[in-house]
Amino acid sequence: MNELPAVGSVHRGDCLDVLRTWRGGFVDLCYADPPHPRRPQGTLSGRDSGPAVSPTGDPWRWDESAAECVEAIQRDLDNPAHDAVLGLQIALGDCGIMAFLAYMAARLVEIRRVLKPTGSVYLHCGLAAGHYLKVLMDAVFGPGNFRNEIVWCDDRPYRGNRRQFATAHEAILWYARGPLWTFHGNAESRSQGPSSRSLSWAFVPSLPERFGDDPGRGSGKPLELLERIIEVGSSPGDLVLDPFCGDRNTRAVASRLGRGWIGIGDPLRSGVASG
């Protein structure tokens, strides 16, 4: 656990395994967009969470691997996610959402470890599990290090149905590693206008803007969203980590803004681009 990855490198494999080979405290900003669970419309409980997307592209399911992950965390009394994972399993039971949360708990602990004391993480949260991820983030980073919840609105026309509203947004949780962090308020003022302090950001994904080889791959987050997070949350020369990279967007934006970058992509996950 003493390797220092080269700036500008992409590492193939599960980010948990890769992160565990790196020394701690060298990343300035982590932008994390994991493979989110997706519930069928109308389902409310974790036990009925239904299909989800795992790193392999298969549905999240409670299986032997998920059970082993939860058991490993629960055996480790010093793991900061221990109590949260125990409580979530009691509340949700053995289900696909719990498999995802166990997956994320182990990786959030390692993300926190590689951040500098002044580092930050911006975590995308899907609608199916975002409220549970907030519990995990509080456990791993500490509730006092929660800085903001940002609502990203995909500003395209969506229609609801006769039973519920349409949903076209995601929450982005911003947590600092410690009591000091980077926040370039001047850049935020430029992006929102001099009098706006809104934490609701509306961007339309533009597939031609993507830097990946295949516009159907990867997370598809708009470049303007990435630019805003990286410019506000880091300084020129800082190092940006994307532990779930599915395309080249984060790396391209970081380079454009004068930041270093490193990426991790599971080769089994659709959309991992090299280079």
N, C-alpha and C positions, 0 to 999 in steps of 0.2 A: 504494500500500500504506500509506495513512495515514488511512483512514476509521475512525471510531469509531462502531459501530452503536448505535442508540437502545435503551435498556433497555426490555424488554417488546415487542420486535419479532421477527417471524418473516420469514425471508428465503427466498425460493423459488429453487431452483437446486441444482446440485451443490455440496456443502459445500467441495470443493477450490477451485472458482472463487470462492465467496463469501469464504472465509477469506483468500484471497490479496489481497483488496481491503482487509483490515483491518490496522490497525497492530498491532504485537506487544505482549505483556505487559500485558493488561488483564483477563483472565478469572481468576477465583479457583478455580472448579471446573468440570471438564468431565465430564459423564455421557454416555458414548458407547455406543450399542447399535446397531451397524451391521447391515446385511442379511447374515446369516450363511449360509455354505454349509451344505448338509445332505447327508450321504452316505447312500446306501442301506445298510441293515444288512449287516454282514459285510465291507464294504470297508475296507481298511487303508492302502493306499498312495495318495499324491496322484494318481498316474497313473490310478487307478481311482476318482477322487473322485465321479464321477457327478453327478446333478442338484444344483443349488444355487440360492439365491435372490439375484438381483442387484437393484439399486435399481429397475429397471424391472419387476420381477416375473418376468423371464425367467431361465432357468438361467444360472449362471456358465459361460462357455465361453472357451477360449483362442481369441482372434481377433486381428485386426489392431490393434484398440484396445488390447488387453492387451499385445501385443508392443511397441507404441509406448511404453506406460507403463513397461515394464521397461527398454527401451532408453534412455529419457530418464533414469531413475534411474542406470543403469550408466554413462552418459556423464558424469554429474555426480559427479566424484570427491569433492566436498565434501559431498555428501548423506550424512547420518548413516546412512541405510538402505542405502547402496550395497553394502557387503560382505555384509550379511544377504540382500538381494535376490539378489545374484549367487550366493551359496551355496545359497539355497533353490531357485533355478531349476536349478542343477546337480543337486540332490537330487531334485527333483520332476518336472522336465521341463516341457513346455508343456501345461498342463492347467487345468481349471476352478479348482482350489484356488489355483494360481499366479496366475491372473487376479485372484482375490479379494485375494491377498496384495499384489500390485502396486498394486491399487486402494487398499488400506489403508495401505501404506507412504507413499504420497504425502500422504495425509490426516493421518496421525499426525505427520508433520514439521510440517505447518501448525498442528495442534492444539497441539503443544509450543510453537510460536512465539508463539501468542496468549495462552498462560498467563502469569500473573505469576510472578516468581521463587519465590514461596511457593505457587503453585498446584498442583493435583493433577488427575489424570485417573483415572476409574474406567471400565474398558473391559470390556463383556460379551464373552465368548468362547464361540462354539459348539463342539461336540465335534469337528467335522470339521477345524477349523483353529486351535483355541485354543493348541495347543502351538507352532504356527508363529508365531502372534501374539506369544507370549512372546519369541521370538527377535527379532522386529521391535521390540517395546517396549524390550528391552534395548539394541538398536542405537540407537534414536532418543532414548530418555530416559537411557540409561546403566544398567548393571546395579546400580550402587550406589544408584539412586533407586527401585528396586523396594521397595515397602513391604509389601504383603500379596497373597496370592491368597485370595479369598473364594469359597466354594462356595455357590451359591444352589440350594436344593433345591425343586423344584416338588412340594409335598407332597400329591400326588394319587396314587391307586393306579395303578401301571403294572405290566404283566406282561412278563417276558422271553420267551424261546422256548427251544427245545431246544439252540440253538447258542450263546447268549450271554445275559448279564444285561440286564435292563431299564435304561435310562438316563433319568433325570428330573432332571438338574441342569445348571447352567452355571457356569463359572468367571468371576469378576470380578477383573480385574487392576488393582491400585491402584499407580500410579506417581506420585511427586512430581516437580515440575519441577526442584527443587534441594534443598539441604540443610535447608531450613526448610519446614514445611508445617502445615496446619491439621488438628488431630485433637481433637475434643471427647470426651474419654474419659468424662465424666459422662453425656453423652447415650448413648454406647454401653453403659454400665453399666445405664442405665434400660431400654434396649431388650432387653437380654439377661438381666437379673437381676444382683444384686450380686456373685454368686460365679462367673458364667459368663464365659469368655473364648473361647468357641467361634467359629471362623470358618466355620461351616456354618450358613447361614441358611435356614430352612424357611418358605416362605410359599405360600399357595394363591392363584393369580390369581383375582380376583373381578371378572367382567366388569361388573356393575352399578356398580362403583366408578370405572370409567373415565370420563374427561372428554371423550373424543372423541365426534364425532357418531354414529359407527357402531361398536358394540362389536366388530365383526368386523375392524376395521382396527387398524393400528399394532402395536406390539411386545407390548402386553398385559402388561407387567410390573406386578406388584401395587404399589399405592400405598405399602404398608408398606415395601417394599424401597427405593423412591425416597426416602421420608421418612428412612429410616435413613442412606442414603448422604449426602443433602443436609444433614441435621442434624449428622452427625458430621464431614463433610468441608468444611463452610463455616460462616461466621458470619453473623448477621443483617446485612443490608446488602451482603453479597458478591454477586458476579455469577456465575450458573450458565449454562453453555453446553450445549445439546443439539444436536450437529451432525448427528444422524440422526433428527430428531423425526418420528415417525409418528403421534402423537396429542398430546393436550394434557396428559397426565399430569405430565410433568416440569415444565412451566410452572405448572400448578395447584399442585403441591406446593411448588415454590420460592416462589410468591407466598404460600401459606399460612404458610410458615415465615419470611417476612420477607426473602427474598432476591430480588434482581433476576434476570432471566433474558433470554436471547436464544436463538432457535431457528433451525435451518436445515433445510429439508425439500425433497428433490428432488420436483418436481411430477409426475415420472413414476413415483415410488414409491407404491404403494398405501398409503393411510392417512395421507397428509400432511394435517393439519387446520389450518385458518387460525384466526386470532383468538387 
